[in-house]
Structures are given as structure tokens and as C-alpha cells.
């Protein structure tokens, strides 16, 4: 009996010792990984990149046990992608005013954890977009001032989690817009500063899941707004800095679920209030830098007390 009891106690102590050894080894490994990541962030910063880590790492007795989510923004120069690839939990990757050859984008395509990619004034080939299409966890893509072709956008169709595309001041052909319309999982689409007409907007009609559409500074006119009535799932619509007037507003009540409407910098006047007031789904209206008078805005506030109206500090008159 005593021999059996000694065997049981020996087994328990061996198990405890083994568990303690494994736990210490794991904690030590996590600490080394954490320290390595901090060194990589410091090295990237020393090279001129904007590298950061978010939040605080979980810890045990002051010993870090996890790596914080990280982001890197390369502005000019030659990005050190080999160094950036050593980061764990890299969720944001941005480039501005850089040249990215195909082999560099190939390394980007291997960073499977990236969920936000920003390309601003980047020089890259059409073939390089094939590597962007390998970022299987990518959720948001920001593109500014670079050529976008049909083949480039077609590569995005392979991204199963892509929900937001933000395009600023790019030339978009009908073919490019048609490819954008094929990204049926899109929840948000921004086309700021991209000149688009009604024919181009029609290519976006297949986006049945689209909730947010940003068309600021797209040179849209009153007739172009008629197409927007065919976007039934829209909740947020930005039409700021477009030459649209009261006449174009008559198409907007057909968007039944619209909650946020941005008309800043447009040509609307007091007559447009009669069209906007019956839109009961609206909870936010932005009308800064328009031709609306303060009196008309106050009347709308009185008729719709729950409607948040952002009229800015001053109107055009």
C-alpha cells in the first residue's frame, strides 16, 4: 500500500514538474517573440517608416505573453518588406510615393494577416495586382492617384473577406466600374474625386449588399442621381462637392433605408427642404456650405426634432 502511495505521489510531482517546465518554456518563448517584434518595430522606425503597435500585450507577472497588433506605413524611399514580414499580427500595411516592383508585391502577398492595405501614389504594374489578390484576410483596400485597370480590379474578386474599397482621385473606365460592380460582397465603396456619370453608376447596381457609398467630388449632376434610386440597401450616401441642385433631390426618397445623407457643398436651396423633410428614415443630414438659409434649417429642425442636422458654422450665404 505504501509503495503504491509513493508511486502515486512520485507521478504527481513529476507531472507538476513537467507542467512547470513546459509553462516556463512557453512563457520564455512568448517573451522572446515579443522582444523580437519590438526590435523590428524600432528598426523600421529607424529606417524612416511609421511603424507602431496598438494596445497593450497580455501579460503574466509583467511578462508579455502576446504580440500587439502592428501597422507599418512606408512614405517614400525603398520599403524594407523583408523586415516588415517579420512582424507578427501585422494588420495594416501602407505605401505612399514608392515604387513597388513585382517581386516586392510578391512578398506583400505572403503577409496573410494584413486586413487593411493602402496604396497612395504607388508605381506598380498590372501583374503586381495578382499578389494583392493573395491577401486572403484583406477587408479594406485604399487606393489613391494611381491607374486602375479592369485586370487590376478583377484580381480583387479572389478576396473572400473584402468588404470596403476606398478609391480617391483615380481615372475609372466603364470596364473598371463594371469589375467593381462584380465585387458583390462589398459593404462600403468610396469613389471620392473620380469623375463618374450615370452610365458608370449603373455598373455598380449588382452591389446588393452595399450600405455605404461615397461619391464626393465626382462631378455628378441632377440626372445622374436617378440611378441611385436603384440601390435599395444604401444606408449612408455622400454626395458632397457635386453640382447637384433641388431638382436632383427628388430621386433620393426612393432609397427607403437611407439614414445618413451628405449634401455639403452642393447647390441645394430652401426649396429642397420640402423633398428632404418626408424622408423619415434619415437620422443625419449634412448641409454645410450650401444655399440653405438658417430659417429653412430651423424649420426642418422643428419638423424633425430627432434629425441631426450638420449645417457647419456658415453657409454660402
N, C-alpha and C positions, 0 to 999 in steps of 0.2 A: 504494500500500500504506500509506504513512504517512498519507495523507488518510483512508483508511478507519479506520486505528487511532485517529486523532484523533477521528473521528466516534463511534467506539465509546466512548472514554473520556469524551467530552462527554456522551453519552447516559447513561453510568453515573453521572457526577457530578450530572447533572440529576435522575436518578431518586433518588439519595441525598438530594439537597437537598429534593426534593418530599416524600419519605417523612419526613424530619426535620421539615419544616413541618407536615405533617398530624399527625404524632405529637405535636408540641408544642401544636398547636391542640386536639387531643383531650384531652391532659393538662390544659391550661388550662381547658377546658370542664368536665371532671370536677371540678377543684378548685373552680370557681365553684359547681357544683351542690352539692358537699359543704358549702361555706361557707354557701350559702343554707339548706340543711337545718339546720345548726347554729343559724342565726339564727331560724328558725321554731321550733325546739325551745325556744330561750331566750325567745322571745316568748310561747309557750304557757305556759311555766313562770311568767313574769311575770304572766300573767293568772289564775294560781291552778290551772291544770291540772297534772296529774302527767304530764309528757312525758319520755321517755327514749329512748336509743339503745343497742342491745346490741352487745357485742363491739367489735372494732377494725376499721376500714376497711383494705382492702388498699391498699398504697402503693408508690410508686417514688421512691427517694431522698428519702423523707419527705413526698412529695406524695400526698395521699389520692386514690385512683382509683375508689373506690366509696362508696356511701352505706350506712350501717349500718341494719339492721332497726330500725324505730321502733315505739313504742307510746304511746298517749295515753289517760289516764283523766280524765274530767270529773266532778267531785264538786260538785253544786250549781251555782247561778249559771246563766248563759246560755252554752252552749258555742259557741266560735268555730269552726264547722265549715269556714268558708271558709279559715281559716288552717291548720287540720289537713289540709285537702285538698291543700295544697302540699307535704306531706311525701312523699318517695319511700320505697318499701319499708315502708309502714305496714302492719303485720301484726296489731296489737292495737288495738281501739277499745272503750273502756268508758264507761258513763254511770251515775251514781248520783244519785238525788234531783234529777233535772232534768225539765223538760217539753220534749218533742220534738214540735213541730208537723209536719204532713205535709211542708212544704217543707224542713224541716231533715233529715228522714229521706230525702227525695229526694236530697239531697247525699250522705248516707251511702251510698245505693245506687250512687253513682258511684265509690266507693272500692273498686275491684275487687280490689285487692291484699289486703284485710283477710281474715285467716283465722280470727280469734278476735274475737267480738263479745259484750260483756257489757252487760246491761240490768238494773239493780238499782233497784227503786222508781222506775221511769220512767213518766211520764204520756204516753201516746201512744194514737192511735186505731187501730181495726182496719185502716183503709185504709193506715196507715203500714207495716204488715207487708208490703205489696206491694213496698216499696222494699227491705226486708230480703231479700226473695226474689230480688233482683237481684245479690246478692253471690255471684257465681258461684264464687269461690275459698274461700268460708267453709267451715271444717272443724269449728269448735266454737262453740256458742251457749250462753251462760249467761243465765238469766232468773230473777229473784228478786222476789217480792212484787209482782206486777202481774197484771192479768186476762189470761187466755189463753183465747181462744175457738177454736171449730173453724176459722173462716176464717183466724185468725192462723196456726195450725199448718199449715193447708193450703198457705199461701204457701211453707212450708219445703220442700215436695215438689219445688220447682223448683231446689233447690240440689244440683248433681250431686256435690259433694265433702263434704257434711255427714256427719260420722261420729260426732259427740258432741253430745248435748243435755243440759244441766245445769239442772234446774228446782228452785228452792228456795222452799218456803212459798207455793205458788200454788194456787188453787182449780181443780181439774181435773174437768170434767164427763165423762160417758161418751163424749160426742161428741168431746171434745178428746183423750181417750185413744185413741179409735178412729183419729183422724187421726195421732196419734203412731205407732200400730201400722202405718200405711201408709208410714212412712219406712224402707223395707226396707234401706237402706244403713247404718243406724245400727250402730255398733260399741260405743258406750257411752251409757247412759241413766241419768241421776241424777234422782230424784224426791224428794229429801230434804224432809221436812216437809209433803208433800202427802198428805192423807188419802185412802187408796185401799182398796177392798175387792176380794174375789176377782173379782167381775164386771168391775171396771175392769182388773184384771191380765189377764183373758182377751183384752182388746182388743189387748194387746201381743204375743200369740202369733205373729203374722206376722213378727216381727223375728227371722228365722232367722240373721242374722249378728251378733246381739247377744252380746258377750263380757263386758261389764261392766254390772251392774245394781245401782244404789244405791237402796235402799228404806228408809233410816234414818228413824225418826220418822214412819212412815206409818200408825201405829195398826193394823198387821196383826195378826191373831190366828192361832191354830194352823190353823184350817180354810183360811184364805187361802193358806197355804204349799203346799197341794196343787196349785195352779195352776202353781207354779214348776217342778214336775216335767216340765212340757211345754215347757221352754226348753232344748233339748238342747245348744246351743252355748255356754251360760254357762260362763265360767271364773272370774269374780270376782262374789261376791254379798255385799252389805252389808245386814244385817237388824238393825243396832244400834238400840237405843232403841225396840223394839217389844214389846208384851206377848205374846210367844210363849214357849212352855214346851217341856218334853221331848216332849210329845205331837206338836207340830208338826214336830219334827226328823225324824220318820220319813219325811217326804216328800222330804228332801234327798238321800238316797243315789241317787235316780233321776236326778240331774243328774250324769252319768258323768264329765264333764270338769272338774268344779269343782276349782280349785286354791287359791282364797282365799275363806275364809268368815268373815264378821264377825258375831258374835253378842253383841257388847258391850252391856251394859245390858238384856239380856233376862232371862227368868225361868227359864233352864235350871238344872238341878241335876246332882248326880253321876250320876243315872240316865241323863242324856243322853249320857254318855261312851260307853256301850255302843252307841249309834247312830252316834256320830261316828267311833269307832275303826276300823271297817271301810272307811271312805271313803278308799281308797288313793290316789286322785288328789290329795287335799289336801296342800299343802305349807305353808300358812299358816292358822292358826286364831286368831281374836281373841275372847277370852272375858273381857275385863276388866269389872268391875262386874256380875258375875253371881252366882249362888248356888253355883257350883262351889267345892268345898273344895280346899285346897292338896294334900291327899293324892290326890284324884282327878286333879288336873292332873299330879302327879308320876307316877302310874300310867300316864297316857296318854303322857307323855314316854318312859317306859321301854318301852312297847309300840310306840311310833312315834318312834324316835330322830331321824329325818330330818324330822319335822314341827315347824315353827316355831310355838310357842305363845306368844301375847302375852296374858298374864293381868293386866297392869298392876301397879301397886305393891300394891294391896289389892283384895280382892273385897268384895261386900256384907256378908259375914260373915267 
